[in-house]
């Protein structure tokens, strides 16, 4: 039985250190953490008075909004490719 080796990577998001355990490469985890941190800074710059919980929720909402838009665009492109076959 093959054993999946979990990696432990420490990252900093919003001035707090987190240890992430998972199957992804260190480079991938660090990139994702950087993107989350960048998005939090973007949201914070629009409203300096957000507490951490509100900042996290608004960051999640913004990120999921971007994700849903990209997913729909991806589905549209796949449908166009299917039509061309």
PAVEXNU-425032 format. One record per residue (C-alpha): residue in one letter; chain; x, y, z. Coordinates in nm, 3 decimals, padded with zeros to 5 digits, always signed. Layout:
PAVEXNU-425032
aa:A	ch:A	c1:X	c2:Y	c3:Z
...
END
This chain:
PAVEXNU-425032
aa:X	ch:A	c1:+00.000	c2:+00.000	c3:+00.000
aa:X	ch:A	c1:+00.154	c2:+00.330	c3:-00.111
aa:X	ch:A	c1:+00.188	c2:+00.589	c3:+00.161
aa:X	ch:A	c1:+00.127	c2:+00.953	c3:+00.071
aa:X	ch:A	c1:+00.395	c2:+01.170	c3:+00.223
aa:X	ch:A	c1:+00.247	c2:+01.482	c3:+00.377
aa:X	ch:A	c1:+00.453	c2:+01.798	c3:+00.366
aa:X	ch:A	c1:+00.458	c2:+02.063	c3:+00.639
aa:X	ch:A	c1:+00.513	c2:+02.418	c3:+00.522
aa:X	ch:A	c1:+00.501	c2:+02.730	c3:+00.736
aa:X	ch:A	c1:+00.366	c2:+03.040	c3:+00.566
aa:X	ch:A	c1:+00.273	c2:+03.389	c3:+00.680
aa:X	ch:A	c1:-00.067	c2:+03.535	c3:+00.599
aa:X	ch:A	c1:-00.188	c2:+03.865	c3:+00.739
aa:X	ch:A	c1:+00.111	c2:+03.882	c3:+00.974
aa:X	ch:A	c1:+00.027	c2:+03.541	c3:+01.127
aa:X	ch:A	c1:+00.226	c2:+03.221	c3:+01.075
aa:X	ch:A	c1:+00.041	c2:+02.903	c3:+00.972
aa:X	ch:A	c1:+00.175	c2:+02.553	c3:+00.928
aa:X	ch:A	c1:+00.007	c2:+02.386	c3:+00.632
aa:X	ch:A	c1:+00.008	c2:+02.007	c3:+00.609
aa:X	ch:A	c1:-00.082	c2:+01.849	c3:+00.278
aa:X	ch:A	c1:+00.012	c2:+01.674	c3:-00.043
aa:X	ch:A	c1:+00.095	c2:+01.983	c3:-00.250
aa:X	ch:A	c1:+00.450	c2:+02.096	c3:-00.323
aa:X	ch:A	c1:+00.612	c2:+02.362	c3:-00.111
aa:X	ch:A	c1:+00.615	c2:+02.598	c3:-00.410
aa:X	ch:A	c1:+00.241	c2:+02.552	c3:-00.461
aa:X	ch:A	c1:+00.154	c2:+02.612	c3:-00.095
aa:X	ch:A	c1:+00.373	c2:+02.922	c3:-00.081
aa:X	ch:A	c1:+00.217	c2:+03.060	c3:-00.398
aa:X	ch:A	c1:-00.135	c2:+03.005	c3:-00.265
aa:X	ch:A	c1:-00.042	c2:+03.166	c3:+00.067
aa:X	ch:A	c1:+00.107	c2:+03.464	c3:-00.114
aa:X	ch:A	c1:-00.208	c2:+03.506	c3:-00.322
aa:X	ch:A	c1:-00.428	c2:+03.491	c3:-00.010
aa:X	ch:A	c1:-00.206	c2:+03.744	c3:+00.165
aa:X	ch:A	c1:-00.209	c2:+03.974	c3:-00.139
aa:X	ch:A	c1:-00.589	c2:+03.956	c3:-00.160
aa:X	ch:A	c1:-00.619	c2:+04.034	c3:+00.212
aa:X	ch:A	c1:-00.395	c2:+04.338	c3:+00.167
aa:X	ch:A	c1:-00.609	c2:+04.450	c3:-00.129
aa:X	ch:A	c1:-00.930	c2:+04.419	c3:+00.075
aa:X	ch:A	c1:-00.771	c2:+04.589	c3:+00.377
aa:X	ch:A	c1:-00.655	c2:+04.882	c3:+00.163
aa:X	ch:A	c1:-01.020	c2:+04.951	c3:+00.074
aa:X	ch:A	c1:-01.120	c2:+04.955	c3:+00.442
aa:X	ch:A	c1:-00.850	c2:+05.006	c3:+00.703
aa:X	ch:A	c1:-01.088	c2:+04.946	c3:+00.995
aa:X	ch:A	c1:-01.181	c2:+04.582	c3:+00.931
aa:X	ch:A	c1:-01.115	c2:+04.336	c3:+01.212
aa:X	ch:A	c1:-00.945	c2:+04.009	c3:+01.121
aa:X	ch:A	c1:-01.268	c2:+03.808	c3:+01.098
aa:X	ch:A	c1:-01.439	c2:+04.054	c3:+00.866
aa:X	ch:A	c1:-01.122	c2:+04.088	c3:+00.660
aa:X	ch:A	c1:-01.104	c2:+03.709	c3:+00.621
aa:X	ch:A	c1:-01.472	c2:+03.679	c3:+00.521
aa:X	ch:A	c1:-01.449	c2:+03.963	c3:+00.267
aa:X	ch:A	c1:-01.129	c2:+03.811	c3:+00.128
aa:X	ch:A	c1:-01.303	c2:+03.474	c3:+00.093
aa:X	ch:A	c1:-01.601	c2:+03.638	c3:-00.080
aa:X	ch:A	c1:-01.376	c2:+03.824	c3:-00.323
aa:X	ch:A	c1:-01.173	c2:+03.512	c3:-00.394
aa:X	ch:A	c1:-01.479	c2:+03.293	c3:-00.452
aa:X	ch:A	c1:-01.627	c2:+03.562	c3:-00.677
aa:X	ch:A	c1:-01.311	c2:+03.548	c3:-00.889
aa:X	ch:A	c1:-01.323	c2:+03.167	c3:-00.886
aa:X	ch:A	c1:-01.689	c2:+03.149	c3:-00.997
aa:X	ch:A	c1:-01.623	c2:+03.392	c3:-01.283
aa:X	ch:A	c1:-01.320	c2:+03.190	c3:-01.399
aa:X	ch:A	c1:-01.511	c2:+02.862	c3:-01.369
aa:X	ch:A	c1:-01.793	c2:+02.995	c3:-01.587
aa:X	ch:A	c1:-01.542	c2:+03.126	c3:-01.840
aa:X	ch:A	c1:-01.369	c2:+02.786	c3:-01.842
aa:X	ch:A	c1:-01.700	c2:+02.606	c3:-01.896
aa:X	ch:A	c1:-01.785	c2:+02.842	c3:-02.181
aa:X	ch:A	c1:-01.449	c2:+02.780	c3:-02.347
aa:X	ch:A	c1:-01.487	c2:+02.404	c3:-02.309
aa:X	ch:A	c1:-01.834	c2:+02.422	c3:-02.467
aa:X	ch:A	c1:-01.693	c2:+02.622	c3:-02.757
aa:X	ch:A	c1:-01.421	c2:+02.360	c3:-02.808
aa:X	ch:A	c1:-01.682	c2:+02.083	c3:-02.807
aa:X	ch:A	c1:-01.884	c2:+02.271	c3:-03.071
aa:X	ch:A	c1:-01.579	c2:+02.292	c3:-03.295
aa:X	ch:A	c1:-01.532	c2:+01.913	c3:-03.299
END
